[in-house]
Amino acid sequence: MRVLFSGSPAIAIPSLETVNRQDGIELVGVLTNPDSPRGRHGTPQPTDIAEAAQKLNGVPVLKPLKLDASVREQIGSLKPDLLVSFAYGRIFGPKFLSLFPLGGINIHPSLLPKYRGPSPIQAAILNRDTVTGITIQTLAREMDQGDILAAEQIPLSGRETAGSLGELAALKGAQELSEVLKKIADGTVTRTAQNHSEASYCALITRNDGLIDWNLGAAQIEAKIRAFDPWPLCRTVHNDRELFILEAGVFKGQAPVKSPGQVLGIDKNNGILIQTGDGILSVTRLQYQAKKALFWRDFLNGVHDFSGSQLGF
């Protein structure tokens, strides 16, 4: 079975590697997004998938700006049977999908139909879910509405970040993909239609999503800090300087109630205490813009006016 793989971020790398090494599968090409500016100097850099694919000898890597007729002709010349997609970032049209006799499948890091869209990992953390998962679905014209081929739950402890949960989802997705590919090859795969009435959606994350509103509750802010790690990171302002809050918890002790965003002081076991609209946030790691991330004690050693100050934009 000849497979074209499409994807862009690092979460898709284990699935790419699964396709490349699986018996009975020939990886005939990799489709990814074009190089984009990164870093301080804005130098164009390949996607994580493009970098991983370059290590696969002889596998062509395609980076088109759009999936037009010339790209379809190029992919058609590879004679693929099946499209496997994980976080490619674009909708495939009917002309493109018609290139694949066996259709296309997509790996999605949620339990569909929950959290259709581009940020299901962050959504599960933001909503403080106790379980999420991985779904492999058929590619459909509408986003994440295809039939389900396989699904596996992932229990959540409440301490996951988007980074750590993404790494786990990447591994689980690759494992599920291996089994689904075997079933497609031998004709035993089953399809289950989604219950569209139960669908929920998540939106594209932007840098502004990381702004901390101290009027929110401590539990909500703590979840945001985890959901937006490693990007865009949650941030506030102290004395006109942008300050990233990197790790925090919900303080269970008592303290005088102040205005949201006020630094109340410290607790030697829990860190820096900050008033929120509902409860107290205990911060253990933080970082000024363009400075080093610091444990809370080290941070306070260099910022003597922090206790009692007011945070916020």
Buried (B, 14 or more C-beta within 10 A) or exposed (E): BBBBBBBBBBBBBBBBBBBBEBEEBBBBBBBBBBEEEEEEEEEEEBBBBBBBBEEBEEBBBBBBEEBEEEBBEBBEEBEBBBBBBBBBBBEBEEEBBEBBEBBBBBBBBBBBBBBBBBBBBBBBBBBBBEEBBBBBBBBBEEBBBBBBBBBBEBEBEEEBBBBBBBBBBBEBBBBBBBBBBBEBBEEEBEEEEBEEEEBBBBEEBEEEBBBBBBBBBBBBBBBBBBBBBEEBBBBBBBEEEEBBBBBBBBBEEEEEEBEBBBBBEBBEEBBBBBBBBBBBBBBBBBBBEEEEEBEBEEBBEEBEEBBEEBBBE
